[in-house]
Amino acid sequence: MKPSYALQGKTVVLTGAAGGIGQALAHAYAKQGVRLLLLDRAALALQALAESLAAHAEVTTAVCDLGDDAQVAALAARLQSRWGRVDVLVNNAGVEYPTPIDSPAPDAMARWASLLDNNVLSMVRLTRALLPLMPAGASVINQSSIWGKTGVADFSAYVASKHAVIGLTRSLAFELGGRGIRVNAVCPGWIRTEAAMRSLASMAQQQGCSEAEVERDLLAQQALPGMLSPDDLAGIFLFLASADATALTGQAIVVSNGEVMS
């Protein structure tokens, strides 16, 4: 039997809900009996996900561009009207693609700026907008990465964004701690999602070897065998949302089968 985290009736906002990790988190929170607002830009996938969760939780969806101040403000007003509070904010949305520093592409800097906006500034916009709805005891959980603690060639914008997420998390932990709001980050290792597999394929192309070889070499760096699945992250997100984690804030918790230990 799955453990109960005493989240029943809590209001949870989850961004990037239609992606691989987002869907796993949506199912995990829904099974706890929460009120769940799912955000994404993929309308059809979002609606299908909501329908699959309807038996477990009160679920609503919003197609929202988190880079648009007006859309984010409208979303906050909608939440205020419907539920009046946000107990858990999971900033999961983000993008991942290579940005070689010597890229000759004319849009190279635009790609950098877009990635940073998607992965960092979107968190800032949404957290700012929803902050008036967060009571003492609320929990903000930001999605970072083990690449927010290390570095890797050709993905400098993504790596920089995930380092920034950890810095943002630690600063907000101090800013919001006086209000009784906790802010933590989760740093996943290699998770078998479409985005991660695209990155793996890009690494294989850059290294001139097969994807299987890159995967083998990456997994060899782990203390535990095998690539993680999105479901492997669910427990830590539920825990950080719960009263059992009331002493945890400003933390960047690594979930990587032991690839990174810090």
C-alpha positions as CSV (number, residue, x, y, z in Angstrom):
1,M,0.0,0.0,0.0
2,K,1.3,3.5,-0.9
3,P,1.8,5.7,2.1
4,S,-0.5,8.6,2.9
5,Y,1.1,12.0,3.1
6,A,-2.0,13.7,4.7
7,L,-2.5,15.9,1.7
8,Q,-6.2,15.3,1.2
9,G,-8.0,18.5,0.4
10,K,-4.8,20.5,-0.2
11,T,-4.6,22.7,-3.3
12,V,-1.7,21.7,-5.6
13,V,-0.6,23.6,-8.7
14,L,1.6,21.6,-11.1
15,T,3.3,23.1,-14.1
16,G,4.6,21.1,-17.1
17,A,1.9,18.5,-16.2
18,A,1.6,16.9,-19.7
19,G,5.3,15.8,-19.8
20,G,6.6,12.5,-18.6
21,I,7.6,13.6,-15.1
22,G,4.6,15.9,-14.9
23,Q,2.2,13.1,-15.6
24,A,3.8,10.9,-13.0
25,L,3.5,13.7,-10.4
26,A,-0.1,14.4,-11.3
27,H,-1.1,10.8,-10.8
28,A,0.8,10.7,-7.4
29,Y,-0.8,13.9,-6.1
30,A,-4.2,13.0,-7.4
31,K,-4.1,9.6,-5.5
32,Q,-3.6,11.7,-2.3
33,G,-7.0,13.3,-2.8
34,V,-5.8,16.8,-3.4
35,R,-7.5,19.6,-5.5
36,L,-5.2,19.7,-8.5
37,L,-4.6,22.4,-11.0
38,L,-2.6,21.2,-14.0
39,L,-0.8,23.6,-16.3
40,D,0.8,23.0,-19.6
41,R,0.8,24.4,-23.2
42,A,-0.3,21.0,-24.7
43,A,-4.0,21.3,-24.5
44,L,-5.0,17.8,-25.8
45,A,-2.5,15.9,-23.6
46,L,-3.5,18.0,-20.6
47,Q,-7.2,17.3,-21.1
48,A,-6.5,13.5,-21.5
49,L,-4.5,13.5,-18.3
50,A,-7.2,15.4,-16.3
51,E,-9.8,12.8,-17.5
52,S,-7.6,9.9,-16.3
53,L,-7.4,11.5,-12.8
54,A,-11.0,12.5,-12.3
55,A,-11.8,9.4,-10.2
56,H,-9.1,10.3,-7.7
57,A,-9.2,14.0,-7.2
58,E,-10.9,17.3,-8.1
59,V,-8.9,18.3,-11.2
60,T,-8.9,21.4,-13.3
61,T,-6.6,22.4,-16.1
62,A,-5.3,25.6,-17.7
63,V,-3.4,26.1,-20.9
64,C,-1.0,28.8,-19.9
65,D,2.2,30.3,-21.3
66,L,4.2,31.0,-18.2
67,G,6.3,33.5,-20.2
68,D,3.3,35.8,-20.5
69,D,2.6,38.1,-17.5
70,A,-1.0,38.6,-18.4
71,Q,-1.7,34.9,-18.7
72,V,-0.1,34.2,-15.4
73,A,-2.0,37.0,-13.7
74,A,-5.3,35.7,-15.1
75,L,-4.4,32.3,-13.8
76,A,-3.8,33.6,-10.3
77,A,-7.2,35.4,-10.4
78,R,-8.9,32.2,-11.5
79,L,-7.3,30.3,-8.6
80,Q,-8.3,33.0,-6.2
81,S,-11.9,32.8,-7.3
82,R,-12.1,29.0,-7.4
83,W,-10.1,27.8,-4.4
84,G,-8.8,30.8,-2.7
85,R,-5.4,29.3,-1.7
86,V,-2.4,27.4,-3.0
87,D,-0.9,24.9,-0.5
88,V,1.7,23.3,-2.9
89,L,3.3,24.8,-6.0
90,V,5.3,22.4,-8.1
91,N,7.4,24.4,-10.6
92,N,8.1,21.5,-12.9
93,A,7.8,23.1,-16.4
94,G,11.0,23.5,-18.4
95,V,12.8,22.8,-21.6
96,E,16.1,21.0,-22.5
97,Y,18.2,21.3,-25.6
98,P,21.8,21.8,-26.5
99,T,23.4,25.2,-26.8
100,P,27.0,24.8,-27.9
101,I,28.9,28.0,-27.1
102,D,30.5,28.1,-30.5
103,S,27.2,27.6,-32.4
104,P,27.2,29.6,-35.6
105,A,23.4,29.7,-35.7
106,P,22.0,33.2,-36.0
107,D,19.5,32.5,-33.3
108,A,22.0,31.0,-30.8
109,M,21.5,33.8,-28.2
110,A,17.8,33.7,-28.7
111,R,17.8,30.0,-27.8
112,W,19.8,30.8,-24.7
113,A,17.4,33.5,-23.7
114,S,14.3,31.3,-24.4
115,L,15.7,28.4,-22.3
116,L,16.5,30.7,-19.3
117,D,13.0,32.2,-19.5
118,N,11.3,28.8,-19.7
119,N,13.4,27.2,-16.9
120,V,13.9,30.1,-14.4
121,L,11.9,33.2,-15.1
122,S,8.7,31.2,-15.5
123,M,9.2,29.9,-11.9
124,V,9.7,33.5,-10.7
125,R,6.5,34.8,-12.5
126,L,4.3,32.1,-11.2
127,T,5.6,32.0,-7.7
128,R,5.2,35.8,-7.5
129,A,1.7,35.7,-8.8
130,L,0.5,32.9,-6.5
131,L,2.4,34.1,-3.4
132,P,-0.7,36.0,-2.0
133,L,-2.6,32.8,-2.1
134,M,-0.1,30.8,-0.1
135,P,-0.8,30.3,3.6
136,A,1.7,29.5,6.3
137,G,2.7,25.9,5.8
138,A,2.7,26.1,2.0
139,S,5.4,24.3,0.1
140,V,7.1,25.4,-3.2
141,I,9.0,22.6,-5.0
142,N,11.2,23.6,-7.9
143,Q,12.5,21.2,-10.5
144,S,16.2,21.4,-11.0
145,S,18.6,18.6,-12.1
146,I,21.9,17.0,-11.2
147,W,23.2,19.2,-14.0
148,G,22.4,22.1,-11.6
149,K,25.2,20.7,-9.4
150,T,27.7,19.7,-12.2
151,G,28.5,20.7,-15.8
152,V,28.3,19.1,-19.2
153,A,29.6,20.1,-22.6
154,D,27.2,21.7,-25.2
155,F,24.3,22.2,-22.7
156,S,25.6,25.3,-21.0
157,A,22.2,27.2,-21.1
158,Y,20.4,24.3,-19.6
159,V,23.1,23.7,-16.9
160,A,23.1,27.4,-16.1
161,S,19.4,27.4,-15.7
162,K,19.4,24.5,-13.3
163,H,22.1,26.1,-11.2
164,A,20.0,29.2,-11.2
165,V,17.0,27.2,-10.0
166,I,19.0,26.0,-7.0
167,G,20.1,29.6,-6.2
168,L,16.5,30.9,-6.5
169,T,15.3,28.1,-4.2
170,R,17.8,28.9,-1.5
171,S,17.2,32.7,-1.7
172,L,13.4,32.3,-1.6
173,A,13.7,29.9,1.4
174,F,15.1,32.9,3.3
175,E,12.6,35.4,1.9
176,L,9.5,33.3,2.5
177,G,10.6,31.5,5.7
178,G,9.2,34.2,7.9
179,R,5.8,33.6,6.3
180,G,6.0,29.9,7.1
181,I,6.5,28.9,3.5
182,R,9.1,26.3,2.6
183,V,11.0,26.3,-0.7
184,N,13.0,23.2,-1.9
185,A,14.3,21.9,-5.2
186,V,14.6,18.4,-6.5
187,C,17.6,17.4,-8.7
188,P,16.8,14.3,-10.8
189,G,19.5,12.3,-12.5
190,W,18.8,10.5,-15.8
191,I,15.1,9.9,-16.1
192,R,13.7,7.9,-19.0
193,T,11.6,10.7,-20.6
194,E,11.4,12.0,-24.2
195,A,13.4,15.1,-23.3
196,A,16.2,13.2,-21.6
197,M,16.4,10.7,-24.5
198,R,16.7,13.6,-27.0
199,S,19.6,15.0,-25.0
200,L,21.2,11.5,-24.9
201,A,20.8,11.3,-28.7
202,S,22.5,14.7,-29.0
203,M,25.4,13.7,-26.8
204,A,25.8,10.5,-28.9
205,Q,25.9,12.5,-32.1
206,Q,28.5,14.9,-30.6
207,Q,30.7,12.0,-29.4
208,G,30.4,10.1,-32.6
209,C,29.0,6.9,-30.9
210,S,25.7,5.1,-30.5
211,E,23.0,6.1,-28.0
212,A,23.3,2.7,-26.4
213,E,27.0,3.4,-25.7
214,V,26.3,6.8,-24.2
215,E,23.5,5.3,-22.0
216,R,25.9,2.5,-20.8
217,D,28.6,5.0,-19.9
218,L,26.2,7.3,-18.1
219,L,24.6,4.5,-16.0
220,A,28.1,3.2,-15.2
221,Q,28.6,6.4,-13.1
222,Q,25.7,5.5,-10.8
223,A,26.0,3.6,-7.5
224,L,22.7,1.8,-8.2
225,P,22.0,0.2,-11.6
226,G,19.4,1.3,-14.1
227,M,17.8,4.4,-15.4
228,L,15.2,6.0,-13.3
229,S,11.5,6.4,-14.4
230,P,9.3,9.4,-13.7
231,D,7.4,7.4,-11.1
232,D,10.7,7.1,-9.1
233,L,10.5,10.8,-8.3
234,A,6.9,10.9,-7.0
235,G,7.7,10.0,-3.4
236,I,10.1,12.8,-2.8
237,F,7.7,15.4,-4.3
238,L,4.9,14.1,-2.0
239,F,7.2,14.1,1.0
240,L,8.3,17.7,0.4
241,A,4.7,18.8,0.1
242,S,3.7,17.1,3.4
243,A,3.9,18.1,7.1
244,D,6.6,15.5,7.5
245,A,9.0,17.9,5.7
246,T,8.3,21.0,7.9
247,A,12.0,21.3,8.9
248,L,13.2,21.2,5.3
249,T,13.7,24.4,3.3
250,G,16.4,25.7,1.0
251,Q,17.4,22.1,0.1
252,A,18.4,20.8,-3.4
253,I,17.6,17.1,-3.0
254,V,19.4,14.8,-5.5
255,V,17.5,11.7,-6.9
256,S,20.0,10.1,-9.2
257,N,20.7,6.4,-8.2
258,G,23.9,7.8,-6.6
259,E,25.3,9.4,-9.8
260,V,25.7,12.7,-7.9
261,M,26.2,12.6,-4.1
262,S,26.0,16.2,-2.8
